[in-house]
Amino acid sequence: MTFSQRLPGAFYAGALDRVRAEMSREGLSALILDDPLDVAYLTGFHHFPNERPVACWLPLDGEPVLLVPDLEREYAQDQRARAEIVAYPEFPGVRSPFAVLAAHVPAPGAAAYAPSTSVGRVEALAEAFPSTRWSASGALGRVRLRKLPEEITLHEEAARIADQMIEAGVELVRSAVEAGGELPTETELAGHVISHGSRLMYARHEDVVVVPMLTGGLVYGGPNSAQPHRLPGGDRLRAGETFMLSLGCAVGGRFVESERTFVIGEPTPEQARYYEVVREAQETGTEALVPGVTCEEANRRCLAVIERAGLAEHIRHRQGHGIGLGFHEPPWLSYGDTTELAPGMILSSEPGVYVPGHAGYRISDTVLVTESGPRRLTAYPRELTDVII
């Protein structure tokens, strides 16, 4: 059975309607979006961002326009971009790319760009559209918070693959332990799970949507895992220590993450204590992901478990974050984010404790908020007995 990663045209039509409703409320006659994830959301065109601007021009009425450098034109056509394609010759070029766009579309009275648009590009827009009143708008960001059913299907498939990547990593380590030889290095283990995930994807899927991180992972063992975003190195895993598989993949450009901490050998009382505190915090935090609860309140309930256990000094980060076209995107399960959770939001639930010189412990699942409560999309077991090798 094959699985198509391309979203149907009805998805893009619905997305445009939702964004235009937000534009109407703000009194905007046009919106220009140059973040590559925003472009992908509206048009289905995924690309590797660089200095050459790629942008989607969305008028309140009429078809969207996709502005691309000429060297990306065929690629946009191959991906069946849901917009009229307008190409400029090169960057920086004799004419600004936005001047090429301005010659192709009517000048709007009031238009907006995304808050992430750079100052340089804002200035270029003002020069290309001198009669337009420009402002920043989070219209598309608000729409992207809640995933539609077609997107959720992609996230579910990505979760299946991410869990199988963990299984492949565990099997590699288990086989090495049983053989009594050297254990793999962090880099060797990372390469193994990443390539396994890619093979799974291409074996089952047709028309794979290629993004900069199709499958990926952070792998670290022992004291290295006390640094939450450390990149894999040449250190070998060692018996008696823990190691972390922090993995993710994207199907149709929609991400998930699945993370577990493992122990090689029988855990010590210290290792068991740290692990069980994180497991309880992750369970509590996940149960808090229900409609109407604010992001900061879910984060408070989650981290309170670690604080009550006397491990507050070993907290290094929030409970989690939104996941969608971005591996990290709003909303943020953190103090300071008062966003109310709503059905259709997808978030990571990933509390951790990090003990310098010893190890880090983190468990992460990708969770869908539904009317009836949280639903974990990733499902690798989380009990201590499940993570002993």
N, C-alpha and C positions, 0 to 999 in steps of 0.2 A: 504494500500500500504506500503510495507517495502522497506528499503533503505540499501544497503550494504555499509559498511564503508571501505571495503578493496579495494585497488587500483589494477587494472589489471596488469598482467605481462608486458604488453607493456609499462606501465609507467616506470617500473624499468629498462627495456631495454633502453628506451630513456634517462633516467637519467644517466645510465652508459656511454652511448655514449657521452653525453654532458660533463661529468666529464673527460672522457678520452681525449676528444679534448683539454681541458684545460691542462691536464697532458702532452700531446704531445708538446704543446707550451712551457711548462716549462722544457722539456727534462727529465721528470720523467718516470721511469719504474715501479714504485709502489707507492701506497699511503696508509697510515694507518690512520684510523679515529676512535677515541675513545670517541668523544662527543656523548651522547645518541641520540641526534636529527640527527646528521650526519648518525649514524648507521641506524636509522629508515628510513631516506630518501633513503638510498641505498639498504636496505634489507627488509624493512617492519617490522623489529623486534623492538617493543617498550618494554622498560623495566624500572625498577626503579633503577637508578644509585646508586652505593655504592662503597666500597673500592675494590671490585673484578672487574678487568678490563673486559670490553666488547668492542670489536673492530672489525671493518671491514677492511680486507686487500684487496685492489683493485689493481691487476696487470694491466699493460697496455694491456696485452693480457691474455686471460683465464678467468675463473670464479672467482668471489669474494669469499673470505673466511670469515666466521663469527666466531670469537674467543669468546667463552663464558666459564664461570665456569660450571662444570658438573651439578650443581644444577639448572642451567638455560636451560640445553640442551633440555628437553622435552617441555619447554615453547616456545623456539625458533621454535621447530618443529610444535607445535600446531598453531603458528602464520604463518606457511608456509613461513619461512624466505627464501628470494631469494638469497641464498648463500650456499656454502658447510659449514657445521657446524663442527668446531674443538673445542673439550672441553678439559679443563685442570682440574686437580683434585680439587684443593683448593688454596686459597690465604692466606698468601704469598707462602706456599708450599715449597717443596724441590727444585723444578725447577721454575724459573720465568715463568709466563704465556706466555711471549713473546719468551722465549726459546722453549716452546712447539710449538708455531707458527713457529719459525725459522726452526725447525726440519721437518716441513710439507711443506714449500714453498721454492722455489729457492731464494737464496740471490740476491737481485737486486743491480745493480751498483749505481743508484741514486734513492733515495726514499724520501718521505716527510711525515710529520705529520701535523696536523692542528695547527694553532697558539694557540689554547686553550689547547693543550696537556701539562700536567704538566711537570715540570723539572725532577721529579723522573721517570716518564714514558719515557721521552726522553733518560735518562741515561740507563734505562733498555733496550730500543730498541737498543741503541748503543752497549751494551754488548751482546745482542742476535744476532745482525747482524754486526759483527766487520768490515767486508769488505765493508759495504755499506756507501755511502756518504749521510748524512742526512741533511735535511733542513726543514724549515717551509713553508707551502703552503696554500694559501687561495682559491685553485681551487674549492673546493666544495662550499665554501661560496659564490663565485661569481655565481655559477649555481643556488643555492637556492634562490637568489634574485628575480628571475622571476618565477612565478608559472605557471604550465601547466594547461590546461583545466580540467583535471581530479581532480587536487587539488582545483581549483576554485569552482567546484561543491560541494566539501566538505565544503569549507569556506561558501558558500551560505547557506547550510543547517545549519551550526553552527550559522549563523547570524539569521536565522529564530527562532531557539531555544532561543538564547540570548535575542531577543526582547520579546519573550513570557515570559521569566523569569522576565523581567522588568514589564510586564503587571501583572504578578502574585504578585509581590511585591507591586505594586500600589493598587491592589484590596485588599490585606491584610490590608494596612494602611487605605484605604477608608472605609472599613467595620468597622474598629475599631473607626474611627472618627464618622461615622454615628451611631454607637452603644452608643457613649458617654462614653465609659469606658477608661481603660488604653490603651495607644498606645504600640505597640511592642517595645522591646529592639532592639538594633542594631544586637545583636547575633541571636535573634529570627527571625528577618526579613531575615538575611543572610541565616540561616538554611532553612527557607521556600523557598526562591528562588532557592537555590542550589538543594534541593531535588526535587523541581518542574521540574527543567531542566533535572535532571537525569531520572525522570519518563518519560518525553517526549521522551528522547533519546531511552530508552529501549522499549518504546511502539511502536516506528516506525521503529527502526533500527535492523537489524540482524548483527551478527558478530561484535559487538561494539568493537572498538579499545580502550582499557583502557589505559589511561595515568595518571600521578600523579594528575593532575587537570582536571578531566573530565568536571565538571561544578564548578564554583567558583565565589566568589564575595566579594568585600569590601563594607561595609555598614556603614555609619556614619552620625550623625545628628548634627545640630547646630554648636557650636564652634569646636567640634571634627573634622568636615569636613574641617577645615582649615589646617589640617595635611594630605597632599596628599595620603600617603600610610599607614595611621593608620589602625590597625586591628579592627574589630568589637568588642565592649565591652558590658557591661551590662547596659549602659545608655539607657533610654527610649526616643523615639522620642517625641517631644513636639509641641503642636499647636503654630502657629506663627513662627516656625523656618523652616529652610530648612533641607533636608536630601539628601544624594547622594546614588544612586545605581550604583556601578561600577562592572559590571558583565561580565563574559566571559564563553565560553565553547569550547570544542574541538570535532570535528567530524572527524573520521579517523586520529586523531592526529593533525588536522589543526584547529588553533584557530581563534576566533574573540573576540572583546570586544565591548560592548554596554553600554554606561554610560549616565545617565541623573541626573540632579539636580531638586528636587521637592520642592514646598512650601506648607506647611500645613496651609491653610487659605489664606485670601487675602494678596498678597505680599505688603510690605511697599514700599515706593518710593526708599529706599536704596536697598532693595532686588531686585526690578525690574531693577534698574540701573545696578547693578553688573551682573545680569543674561543676560540682553540685550547686554552688552559689550562682554561677553563670546560667546553668540550666534552669534553675528556679526563676531567675530574673527574666530570662528569655520567655519562659512560659507565662509569667505574669504580664510582661510587656505585650506579648502577642494577644493575650486575652483582652487587653485594653483597647485593641484596634477595632472599635465599633463606632457606628455613626453617632455623631453628636459630641463625642469626646474630642477635646482639643489635642493637637500634637504635643504640646508641652505637658499636658496632664498625663498622657500615655507614657511619655518619657519619664515623668516624675515617679509614676507607679513602678516602672521597670527598674530604674536606678536605685529606688528606695530599698529594694531587696539586697543589693550589694552594700549599700550604706549600713543597713541594719546588721549585716554580717560582719561589720567592722573592717570592710575592705574599701572604703571610700577613697583612700589615697591611691588606689590602683585603678580607678576609673580614668580613662583617657578620652572618651568620646561619648556622644549622645547614643540614644537607643537605635536610631536608624534614619532612613531617608526614603523619599519617593524613588520609584524605579519606573521607567517607561522606555522612551526612545533614548533617554540618557541613563547610564548606569547609576549616576547620582543626579537627582533632580528634585524640585519641590514636590510635596511639602517636606519639612524637616521635623523628624521626631526629636525635638530639642527644646530646651528652655528658650523662650523668646519667639517661638512660632505658635501663634494662637489660631491657626487654621483648624476649623472643625473637620474631623474625618467624615467622609461621605462614601456611599456605595460607589464602587468603580475605581476607587483609589488603590494603588498597589505600592506597597512599601516593604523595605527590609526591616526585620526585627533582629538586631545583632548586638546585644550588650556584650561587654567583655571586661575582663580584669587583666592587668599587665604588671607582672612582678619583675622588676629589673634584675638581671643576673639569673633568673629562674626560668620563666616562660610566660606566654600569654595564653589566655583561654577565651575563645569566642565561639558562639553558635549563632548562625544566621539562617533565617528562612525568608523567602519572598512570600508576602501575605496580601491577599485580596480582601478588601473591606466589602462586606455584603450587608444587606438588610437584616439578615439573621445572625450576623457575627463574623469574626475573622475566618478566612479559609486559607490554610497554608497551601501554596502551590508546590513548594519543594517539600520532600517527604522523607529524606534520609533519616534513620532513627537517631534519637538524641539521648537515650539513657546511657549512663556510664558504662554499663555492660556491653552496649552496642559499639563503643568506640575504643575498646581494648584490643590490641593486636598482639 
